[in-house]
Amino acid sequence: MMKKVVSYILIAMVLIFTVVAILGIWDIIDLRNVMMNAILTLIIIFAASAVILFIYTVFMRDTERKD
């Protein structure tokens, strides 16, 4: 289930970046500001997800499994 959600999110992001790039090529929008903001946003999302993954693997993982 989670893999499908992440896959759809990644597909949507690729489509959005493609549309923004095409609009920038045709000089409809100023591509420098948009791409810089998009890259910074992705860096922030990556850092936040790394912290959440660290917290989950260290503190929330069930270390005692009952077989």
N, C-alpha and C positions, 0 to 999 in steps of 0.2 A: 504493500500500500504506500509506504513512504517513498519507495523508489519511483513510483508513478507520479507522485506529487512533485518530487524534485525534478523529474524528467520534464514534466509540463512547464514548470517554472523556468528551467533552462531553455526550453524551446521558445517560450514567450520572450525571454531576454534576448535570444539570438534574433528573433523577428524584430523586436524593438530597435536593437542596435543596427540592424540592416536598414530599416526605414530611416533612422537618423543619419546613417552614412550616405544613403542615396539623396536625402534632402540636402546634406552638406555638399555633396558633389555638384549638385545643380545650383548651388549658392542660394538656396531658399532660406536656410538658417545658417547662423555663424557656428561652424563646427568646433572651433577651438574651445569655447566656453562649455558647450554641451558635453563634449567628450571628456574634458577635464573633470567636470562635475560627476559624470558617470563613472569614471575611473576611481575617483576618490570615494564615491558611494560604494563601489564594489570592494574597495580596500577596507572600509569600515564594516561592511557586512561580513567579509571574510574574517576580520579580527574578532568580531562579536561571536561568530559561529565557532571559531577556534576556542574561545574562552568557554562557551557553553559545552562544547565537546569535552574539554578538559575537566570541567566540573562534573559532567555526567560520568566520565570514565573513572574518575578518582573517588568521588563521593557517593554517587547514586547507584553504581554497579553492584549487583548482588554477588558477593564473593563466595557465599556459602550456598552451594547448590545441593539439593537433595535428590539423589538418583534412586 
